[in-house]
Amino acid sequence: MCTDVNFRAADLISLIEPQITEMEEQDGRKVEPWVHPKIGTLREFVETFAYHFSHGVNAEKLSESDELFFMLLDTLKNSSVTHRSEIGGHSAVWAVRA
């Protein structure tokens, strides 16, 4: 089963801003809005998000990295940011709505 986690994107970005800054310093380059075909690193996540956000585009992406996924999820769970989990995937969502 797929589970969606809903939250305000700006809240998550604020929470991970220290990791983003550290990544930029280590890599020697700033985050640039760009769509990566696969999301497995923090840079790929942030740059893909920045691209979609700056263009007002909604996108549903998957991460191939358990480490990245759980880092983001744990960051949300250990914060005061409002978030909720619900059944995910288009078929399941439409079945619940029916």
C-alpha positions in Angstrom: 0.0 0.0 0.0 1.1 3.5 -0.7 1.0 6.2 2.0 0.9 9.9 1.2 2.3 12.4 3.8 0.8 15.8 3.5 2.4 19.0 4.8 3.2 22.6 3.8 6.3 22.4 1.6 7.7 25.7 2.8 7.6 24.2 6.4 9.7 21.2 5.3 12.2 23.4 3.4 12.6 25.6 6.5 13.3 22.6 8.6 16.0 21.2 6.3 17.6 24.6 5.6 20.7 23.7 7.7 21.2 20.5 5.7 20.8 22.4 2.5 23.3 25.1 3.5 25.8 22.4 4.6 25.3 20.5 1.3 26.0 23.7 -0.7 29.1 24.5 1.3 30.4 20.9 0.9 29.6 20.8 -2.9 30.9 24.4 -3.5 27.7 25.3 -5.4 24.3 26.7 -4.7 21.0 24.9 -5.3 19.8 25.5 -8.9 16.2 24.7 -9.9 16.5 21.7 -12.1 14.4 18.5 -12.8 16.4 15.4 -12.0 15.1 12.2 -13.6 15.7 10.3 -10.4 15.6 11.6 -6.8 18.2 9.8 -4.6 20.0 12.7 -2.9 19.1 15.8 -0.9 20.4 18.0 -3.8 18.2 16.1 -6.4 15.2 16.5 -4.1 15.7 20.2 -3.4 16.6 21.2 -6.9 13.6 19.3 -8.4 11.3 20.8 -5.8 12.7 24.3 -6.4 12.1 23.9 -10.2 8.5 22.8 -9.8 7.8 25.4 -7.0 9.3 28.3 -9.0 7.1 27.4 -12.0 3.9 26.9 -10.0 3.8 23.2 -11.1 2.4 20.4 -9.0 4.4 17.2 -9.2 4.3 13.8 -7.6 7.8 12.3 -7.3 9.3 9.2 -5.8 12.6 8.8 -4.1 14.7 5.8 -4.7 16.6 6.5 -1.5 15.2 5.0 1.7 17.8 7.1 3.6 16.5 10.4 2.1 12.9 9.5 2.5 13.2 8.6 6.2 15.4 11.6 6.9 12.7 13.9 5.5 9.9 11.9 7.3 11.8 11.8 10.6 12.4 15.6 10.3 8.7 16.2 9.9 7.7 13.8 12.7 10.2 15.3 15.2 9.0 18.9 14.5 5.9 20.9 15.3 5.0 21.1 11.6 1.5 20.0 10.9 1.4 16.9 8.8 -0.9 13.9 8.2 -0.6 10.5 6.6 -3.3 9.0 4.5 -3.9 6.2 2.1 -2.1 7.1 -1.2 -2.1 6.2 -4.8 -4.7 7.3 -7.3 -6.7 4.0 -7.2 -6.9 3.9 -3.4 -7.8 7.6 -3.1 -10.6 7.3 -5.7 -11.9 4.1 -4.0 -12.2 6.0 -0.7 -13.9 8.9 -2.4 -16.5 6.7 -4.1 
